Structures are given as C-alpha cells and as structure tokens.
Amino acid sequence: MPAAGTDPSTSITPRPQPVVPPIYQTVNFRLDETSYDDIRATGGLNEYWYSRFGNPTVDAAGAEIARLEGAEAGLMTSSGMAAIAVVLLTLLKAGDRMVAARELYGDTRDLLERDLRQLGITVDLVGAADLDGWRQAVGRAPVAVLYAESISNPQLRLLDVPALADLAHGAGARLIVDNTFATPLLIRPLEHGADVVIDSVTKFLNGHSDVTAGCISSGRAHIQQFQRRVITLGGSLDPHAAFLISRALCTVGLRLDRQMSTAARVAEFLTSRPDVTDVIYPGLPAYPQRELAARLLPAGRAGGMVTFVVQGGNQRGYDMMRRLRVLTEATSLGGVETLVSMPITSSQFNLSEKELTEAGIPPGMVRLSIGIEDPEDIISDLAQALDASLR
C-alpha cells in the first residue's frame, strides 16, 4: 500500500537488483512488436519469447563459463554430449573428414564412429600425444575438423593445443577441444588457438553431482550457428539447472584448489605401493609429458583426476573398489565427493578389447575423481581397500 497522503499514480516501484541471478522458470515470455520484429529478422535469437530459444537464467550461466574460458560467448546445452553433437553436426556435413584423438570418452567415440560415419562423415583416429600421427593424418586428405580432449579420459594424456591449432589452421580446419578434465582453471584452449571449447558442466564446473549440462564456448558467430542447432535438436537446458550451475561457479576455484592439492597427495601415495604398477597424474615427476605439462599447466596445478593400474588386473580392481568405505564407487567425476570407477565398466564400457588396448586402457586400470574430503581419509581408505583386496 502507498503511504498515507500519497498519490498512487505517482508512486515508484523499486527496480529489483538481485545479487543472485533469478530463476526464470518459464516456458514462454510475453510477446510484443519488438519480439515479432526479432522473430522475423533472426528467428527469435535476440529476444526472449520461448525458453527453448533462449532464457535469461540459462544465458547467464553460459556467459559466466564463456568468461572463464576467455570466449566471446557461451551456449548452454542439456548435457556435455549434447554440446559435442551440436558442434560436430554444425561444422561437418556428408563428405567431410575429421581427425580425432583415439583417447576419448566412450560415448564420444560412439558418436564419431557410429553416428557421424552413418551420416557420411569420415573419421580418422590418432594418438592424442602423437604429433607425427596428427601431421600424417591431416596431410593424407582434406580435413574439416580436428577434435580431442585437453586431458584425455581416463589416460590423462595432455593435448599440445598450440601445436594442433597451428596444424588445423594450416590445413584450413577448425580445432575443437573438450576441456572437461582440465577446466578453464587449468587450460584455456581458445588462448592457445582452439576455435571451439566444450565443457561437460556436469563435472567440475558444477561439481555437486546434481546437474547434467554442457557448454560451448567460442566466438559470437560460431555460437549463433550452434544456437540454431540447439533449437532444432531440442538440447536446451532447464532454467533451474542453470541456476544451480551459476551458484556452483561461485566456488569452482575453491573446490578445485582443494581437489588438486589432494590429488597430488593421493598420486604420491599410490606411487609408493608395490602392488600399483602405474600411476598417471600430470603433476608427478615421472609423468610422460612432463615438459608439456610445465608449458601448458599453471605451476603446482595438475587437475583433480588420478588414474592408476593395480597388479592383478580387472578382478583385483573390482575387489579393491568393493572394499572402500569413504570413497564412492560410481561413474561421472568432478563432484565434491571422491568417486572411483574402472573405465572398462563405465566411461569406456562400449569399447572392444582391441579398442581398449589401442586407447591405452590396460586391465586393472582404475580412475579416481578426487573430492574435497580430508586427504588423509581418502588415502587411508585406499590403503585399507588395496590391502584387503590382496588377501
């Protein structure tokens, strides 16, 4: 009610200025002549009128991730795989050829080797760290796209992004980098010459294992192309999920600092175990790409993932996981809880034995996604589970 003695017609309604981005939990927005003009001119890309085309809450999350990646613009999708599919289906057509890293998330390889090939797109695979292999593959025939993960899942192989960007552009191709494992806090591929960056926001960027989402970061012209594809394929993100992502992004630096410092300690512990035959972590002195890690990664920061191989093969790996008390046996990664899985039954379950060998996934490989628990609790749990699985 207006104060006594005031004229209601002249009272001013305060303009809300929320500190936290509000949730526009709506399917549609009121239309006016400005809306109709934009629909006629752009197909409705610049005005909010239907949430599959655009939503303020969703756009706010995309803009924040783009800022972290150093991009002009960001586009949210319903999952990381939706982001990958949108980018590849936009940039490739029947008759095109792409070269991709052999070491990829299993569903990404499925998309490349099954779906894209069915659409008449040629896909050649090479080792992520094999620069000579990349050069030879790119030189064999015209190529439209190079695709790889900045840190591969689960082998933790580091991509020489500057070298591949030069190679791609020299061949008239675009370099697309999945930055999920590294996050923009470790590597900003666009700053090293990549054309498009994809993040599975489900993982470290959201970090609470409660949202499935993806984000595409690139120049504005590219993002507008991708936005049209998201609209037609229906891969848009729900506003409430976007709100949770925006909230999680406020703590991503704090979470990752903890996860990375703990990961370094866990990796050092695992190297001391005689029953662990290999430990892969970009921060270890024995990491095969140590020089590249020093060049691309910030000092003292090597990610929150640790991969190791247990003596005794897959059965020993299963036995060890079932004896854990603090760590959780589950797929996915990047959450505040430490997760453990074996690639052969999770991220790469759909690969044949031959493909697993070619991708560098031996029997007994275990993947750790380090959370924010006390480091000693994680190490103690791993020690007791490894010990118990020997009996």
Secondary structure, 3 states (H helix, E strand, C coil): CCCCCCCHHHCCCCCCCCCCCCCCCCCECCCCHHHHHHHHHHCCCCCCCECCCCCHHHHHHHHHHHHHHCCCEEEEECCHHHHHHHHHHHHCCCCCEEEEECCCCHHHHHHHHHHHHHCCCEEEEECCCCHHHHHHHHHHCCCCEEEEECECCCCCCECCHHHHHHHHHHCCCEEEEECCCCCCCCCCHHHHCCCEEEEECCCCCCCCCCCCCEEEEECHHHHHHHHHHHHHHCCCCCHHHHHHHHHHHCCHHHHHHHHHHHHHHHHHHHHCCCCEEEEECCCCCCCCCHHHHHHHCCCCCCCCEEEEEECCHHHHHHHHHHCCCCCEECCCCCCCCCEEECHHHCCCCCCCHHHHHHCCCCCCEEEEECCCCCHHHHHHHHHHHHHHHHC
